[in-house]
Amino acid sequence: MEEKRPIVKIERTVLDNTLDIFNGLVIIFMTAFVLIKYKSIPAQIPTHFGFNGQADDWGDKTMLIFLLIALIVLFVLITVLAHFPQSFNFPVDINESNAELMYKNAVRMLSFLKTELVLTFSYLEWAMIEGASKSTSALSILFLPIVLVAIFGTIGFFVMKMLKFNKEMKKTVDKK
């Protein structure tokens, strides 16, 4: 039988709100950028880039709109998901004594991952538009390594915080 996790309301911090405002502004800017540039770019745009940063597939420019919609949908879904941290998978057991801290940590991780998602999609949109305008690739060869390090580094950092806190809590309980 599955044990029910405690439900704790996690208050948003100034950092969470600042990141969401920043993300919203980036999404608005990218939407405006795409709409302004849309008529002037060719019908075919780069839609896939190889490891070397060069465009290796081209497609219809409507992909720019689909990418924006995907970004907005993912942003909203992650924002909603952050309100239900008790449903997340955690590397430690969640109980009354650690729930609030673990949930706060998980929600903060999602705030950073949302920002990384927004910046990644925005850079891809820009690269696709620049690539179409110049008939060449504008995607940096460092793009994939940077994105992977950022995402896995963020996840690793927050998981390590959870494990460290859990270890410290066990030491405190064992001493009693």
N, C-alpha and C positions, 0 to 999 in steps of 0.2 A: 504494500500500500504506500502510495506517495504521500510524503509529509508536506503539509501546507506551509509555505513560507510566510513570515510576517509581512503584512502590508504596511509600509511606512511612506508617508508623503514626503517627498524630497523637495525642499525649497530650492528654487533656482537662484543661482548666485549672480553677482555682477558680471563675472567672467562668462557664464552661460549666456546671459542676455547680450553682452557685448559681442560674443561670437555670432549669435543669431542675427543681430543687427548688421554686423559686417557681412555675413553670408547673404542676407536679404539684399543689401546694397550691391553686392557682387552679382547676384542673380538678376537684379533690375538692370544693372549696367550691361551685362552680357545680353540680356533680352533686347535692350535698346540697340546695342552694337550689331546684333544679328539682323534686326529689323531694318536698321539704317543701311547696312551693307548688302542686304539680300538681293535687291534689284540689280546691283552693279556687279555681282559675282557671276561667273559662268554657270551654266546648268550643271556641269560636272565638277565635283569637288573631291579632294582626297578624303576617303572614308576609312582608310586603314593605313597604319604606318608599321614598317618593319623595325627590327631591333636597332638598325642603324639610323632610325629617324626619318628615312625616306618613305614617301608615299608609295605603297605597293598595290593599292586598290582605289578606284575612283567610283563615285556613285552620284545620285541625284542630290541637288542642294537642299531638298526637303529634309535630308538627314540632319541638318542644322536645327530645324524645328523639333524633330523627334528627340534629339539630344537634349535640347532645352526642356522639353516636356518631361523626359526621363529624369533629369536633374531635379526639377521641381517636385515631381512625384516622390522620388527617393528622399529628398529633403523633408517633405511633409511626413512620410512614413516613419522616418527615423525620429523626427520630432515627437510624433504620437507614441512611438514605441518607448521613448525615454520616460514616459509617464507610467510605465509598467515594469519597473526593474525586477520585481519579484518573479517575473516570467523568464528572466535571462538565465543562461547557463553560467555558472560560476566555477572557478577552480577549487573552491572550498565549500564546506557546508555552511548554509545560511541559517542563523538562529536569531532569537530575540536580541542577544548581546552584540552581534556583529552586523545585523541587517542594515541599519542606517548608514554605517560607514561604507559597507560594501556597495550598497545601492548608490550612494553619492559618488563613489569612485567610478562605478559603471556608467552613470549618467554623464559624468565629466568626460569619460572616455568617448562617449557618443558625441558630445559637443565638439571635441577635437576631430573626430572622424568625419563629422558632417562638414567641418571647415575644409578638411583635406579633400573631401568629395567635391565640394563646390569649386575649390581652386583647380582640381584636376579636370573637371568637366569644362570649366571656363577656359583653361589653357588649351584643351582639345578643340573647343569651338573656335578660339582665336587661330590656332594652327591650321584648322581646316579652311577657314576664310582666307588667311594669308597664303596658304598653299594654292588655293584656287585662284587667287588674284595674281600670284606670281608664277603660276604653273610649275611650282616646285614645292618641296617639303619645307615647312617652317618648324617642324617638331625637333626639339633638341635630342641628341643622342643620350643625354643624361636624364631625359624625362622618366623613362621606366625605372631606372635604379632609384631615382629620387622618390618617386611615388611609392615604390615597394618599401624602401627604408622608412619613409614617413608613416605609412599605414602599419606595417609590422612593428616598427619602433614604438608607435603609440600604443598598440595593443600590448606589446611586451612590457612597456613601462607600467601600464595600469594593472596588468596581471601580476607583475612582480610586487607592486604596492599591496595588492590583495593578499598575496602569499605571505609577505613580510608581516602585515598586520595580523593575519591569522596565526602565524608562528608566535608573535609577541603575545597574543591573547592566550594561547595555549600555555606559554610559560607562566603568565600571571595566574591562570587557573591552577596549574600544577603546584605553584608555591603555596597556595591556600590550603 
